[in-house]
Amino acid sequence: MRLGSANSSHLLMRVSLSSSIHLPGSMRYFDRAALFIEACLKYGVMEADDSSNKLIKSAFLEYARLLRSLGLREGAALWASRAGSAGEQLMEELFQGEGSVPESVISEDKELGQESTE
């Protein structure tokens, strides 16, 4: 494969991934967007970089908000923690008066091998 062709393929794949992520978010399918991003990051199809971080954090935060609205507080905390600094306020709201985030949320995040997208 020629270098120019490889660059074109990479660009096409990136545009396709971007569309795949934006569409579920724009249709308010935050769960699908967050899980799709997580799978792409896990299997190396997508990298968290400066251009994608805002989108990643936004999808994770919106999914956390959805989970909170359904009463799934620990799940919401897990996804808010993956949203980095964008999820800090939601984390505070979730655990007001309790002092800290439950260890189960922190340990589950570590078990999944999640790295910060910051």
C-alpha positions in Angstrom: 0.0 0.0 0.0 1.4 3.4 -0.9 1.9 6.0 1.7 -0.7 8.4 0.2 -3.2 5.6 0.1 -2.6 4.7 3.7 -3.1 8.3 4.7 -6.4 8.5 2.8 -7.6 5.2 4.4 -6.7 6.6 7.8 -8.6 9.8 7.2 -11.6 8.0 5.8 -11.7 5.7 8.9 -11.4 8.7 11.2 -14.3 10.5 9.5 -16.4 7.4 9.6 -15.7 6.9 13.4 -16.5 10.5 14.0 -19.8 10.2 12.3 -20.6 6.9 14.1 -20.0 8.7 17.4 -21.8 12.0 16.6 -25.0 10.3 15.3 -25.9 8.4 18.4 -25.2 11.5 20.5 -27.2 13.8 18.4 -30.1 11.3 18.6 -29.8 11.2 22.4 -28.5 7.6 22.4 -25.9 8.4 24.9 -25.6 4.9 26.1 -24.7 3.6 22.6 -22.3 6.5 22.0 -20.5 5.9 25.3 -20.3 2.1 24.8 -19.1 2.5 21.2 -16.4 4.9 22.2 -15.3 2.6 25.0 -15.0 -0.3 22.7 -13.1 1.7 20.1 -10.7 2.9 22.8 -10.3 -0.6 24.2 -9.5 -2.3 20.9 -7.3 0.5 19.6 -9.6 1.6 16.8 -9.6 5.1 18.2 -7.2 7.1 20.3 -8.0 9.7 22.9 -6.2 12.8 21.6 -6.8 16.5 21.8 -9.4 16.5 18.9 -11.4 13.6 20.3 -11.2 14.2 24.1 -14.0 16.7 24.2 -16.3 14.3 22.4 -15.3 11.4 24.5 -15.8 13.2 27.8 -19.1 14.6 26.6 -20.5 11.2 25.7 -19.3 9.7 29.0 -20.8 12.5 31.0 -24.2 12.4 29.2 -24.3 8.6 29.7 -23.6 9.2 33.4 -26.4 11.8 33.6 -28.8 9.3 31.9 -27.9 6.6 34.5 -28.4 9.1 37.3 -31.8 9.9 36.0 -32.7 6.2 36.1 -31.5 5.9 39.7 -28.3 4.0 38.9 -26.0 6.0 41.1 -22.9 3.7 41.1 -23.1 3.3 37.3 -23.4 7.0 36.9 -20.4 7.5 39.1 -18.3 5.1 37.1 -19.1 6.9 33.8 -18.7 10.4 35.4 -15.3 9.3 36.6 -14.3 8.4 33.1 -15.4 11.8 31.9 -12.4 13.3 33.8 -12.7 16.8 35.0 -16.0 17.2 33.2 -17.6 14.6 35.5 -16.4 16.1 38.8 -19.5 18.2 39.5 -21.8 15.2 38.8 -19.6 13.0 41.1 -20.1 15.7 43.8 -23.8 15.7 43.3 -24.0 11.9 43.4 -22.2 11.6 46.7 -23.2 14.8 48.6 -22.8 14.3 52.3 -21.2 10.9 52.0 -17.6 12.0 52.0 -16.2 10.2 49.0 -16.8 7.9 46.0 -17.5 4.3 46.9 -14.5 2.0 46.5 -16.6 -0.3 44.2 -16.7 2.5 41.6 -13.0 3.1 41.8 -12.0 -0.6 41.8 -14.3 -1.4 38.8 -12.7 1.4 36.8 -9.3 0.0 37.6 -10.3 -3.5 36.7 -11.4 -2.5 33.3 -8.0 -0.9 32.7 -9.4 2.5 31.9 -7.0 5.2 31.5 -7.9 8.8 31.9 -8.9 10.6 28.7 -7.4 13.8 30.0 
